Amino acid sequence: MRSYLYLSNGEVFPGTSLSYHGEVAGDLLLYSSPSFRFQILTDPACLGKIVVADSDTIEDRRPMVSEIESFSPHLNVLVISGKLRPPRAHDNAHDLVNYLASNLIALFLPDQPDRLLTAIRHSGRFQATLTTVARDVREIATNDGQWRATSMPCRRPVGTGRDPIRALSTSLEFIWDMP
């Protein structure tokens, strides 16, 4: 589905969204690595973030048990600047797109990934919104020019009304019997 990534500096990046379709906001995080590591999907440090992976290729598969950092994924959007490579043993039910969709996480492929990476590296930290609605970037910013990401409809709101500790914790009790 056609989607647009709006950055808080006013730049807009059109592209394609392959999984969750809706409007999602969050802080932009550049994950710079020659090879993509699936641990980033379940890393609690990515709670509510829009993660931009600059790896050349990413294998189109679910994370393996050894690659899981916590009980579920925490990011809002995964932006891939490289290519999705078919997995070694292909099973459509176990691909990355289905994994992200089942966890209500958007997968975004920008039309101009190099331009997006240049903007992030040049200016640093951004807030961003991914949406399927093309509109003027001024509609996303408030009248005083501040980014309005926290008031946007968001699948995983961070900040108002959301306790990150509770989101990353479990109500289960664990007893460790150590000698």
N, C-alpha and C positions, 0 to 999 in steps of 0.2 A: 504494500500500500504506500502511496506517496506520502512522505512526511517531511517535516521541517524542524531543524535544530536551531533555536534562537539562543544566541549568547548575550550575556548582559552588557557587552560592549556595543551591541547593535547589529552585529553580523548575523546573517541567516544562511544556513547550509541546507539545501534541499537534498533529499535522498530517498531511500526505500526502507520501510519498517517491515520486518519479516515475522514478528511474533505478536506481542501484545499491542493493541491499537487503542490509543487514548492519549490524554494529555498528561505528561509527567514532568515534574520539575526537580531540580537538585543541584548540588555543587558539582562542577566538572572536575574530574580527576584523570590525569594523563598517566596511563600505565605503559611505561616505556620499557620494552624488552624485545630482544631479537626473536625469542620464541615465547608464545603465549603459554602461561601457566594457569591451569583451571582453578587453582586455589583462590584466585582473585574473585571468582563468582561467590564463594561462601566466606570470604574474609569479613569479619565483623567491622573492620575499619572502613568498609565501603557502604555502610548503612546509609541509604538514601542518596547515594551518589550516582552520577552519570559517568561511567568509566569509559574512557577512550583508549582502546588498545592499538598501539602502533606496530604490532607484529606483522610481518609480511604475509604469513598464512596462519590460519587457525583451523585445527581439525574439527570437523562438524560432528561432534559426539558429546555425550554427557560426561561430566567429570567422573572419574573412577573413585572408589572408596578411599584410596590413598591420597587423593587430591582434595578431599573435603576438609575444610577448616572448622566448620560449625554445622549445626543441624539444618540450615537452609540458606539459600542465597539472600543477600541483603541489599544488593545494588538495585537501582531503579531502571537503568538503561545500560546496555552494553553497546558501545559504538565500535565497529570494526573498520579499521582503515585499510586492512589487507584483504586477502581472499579467504573464503571458506573452502577448505579442502575436504573432499570426501574421506570418511574414516576408513581404516584398514578393513574392518569387518562391518560392512554397512547394514544397518537396521534402522529403517525410518522411524520406528518408535523410540529409538534411543539417540536421536540426533540433538544437536545443540539448540536448534530452533524450537523443537518440541519441548525440550527441557525448560527453556526460558519462557515459552508461552504458558506452560503448566504452572509456572511460578509467577505469572503476571509481570514478567520483565520484558521490556521492549528491546529488540535487536535492531540497531540502526546502521545502515550502510550509506555513508554520504556519497554524493555524486563526485565531489572533489575532495578526497581525503587529504591530499597534500596541502591544500589551502587551509583546511581545518587544523591540521597539525601545526602549520606555520603560525596560524593565529594564536593557538594555545601556547606554543613555545615562545612567541614574541611578547605576549601580554600577560601570561601567567594565569592567575586564578580567576575563574568565572563562575557565575551561576548560569544555568541554562534551562531551557524548556523544550521538550520534544512534543510536537503536536502534528496532527494530520490536517490541521486547518491552516491554509496560507493566509496570513494577515500582516498588517503593518506592525513592525516591532514596537512602535509606540503604544500599542494596545496592551503589551505585556509589561511595560514599564509604567510606574505611577506618574502623576503630574510633576513631582519633584525630581524625576529621573531615576529614582531608586528601583531596583529590580523587585518585582512583585511575585517571586517564585513561591513564597510561603502561602500566598492566597490562591494560587492556582489549584485546580483539582489535581490531586496527586495520589497515586496508588499507595505509596508508603510515605505519608507526611512525616517529616522530621521537624522537631521544634515544638510548635504549639500543640498541646494535647497528646504528645507521644513521648514516652519515657524510653530513651535508648537502652537503658539497662534492662528494663522489662522486655524490650523487643529482642534482646540478645541473650536473655536468661531463660531458664526453664523452671517450672513450678515443681518438678520432680525432685525428690530427696535422694541423695546418694551417700551411702555410708561406706567408707574405705576401712577395711579391716587390716590394719598394718601391724606386724609383729613388733 
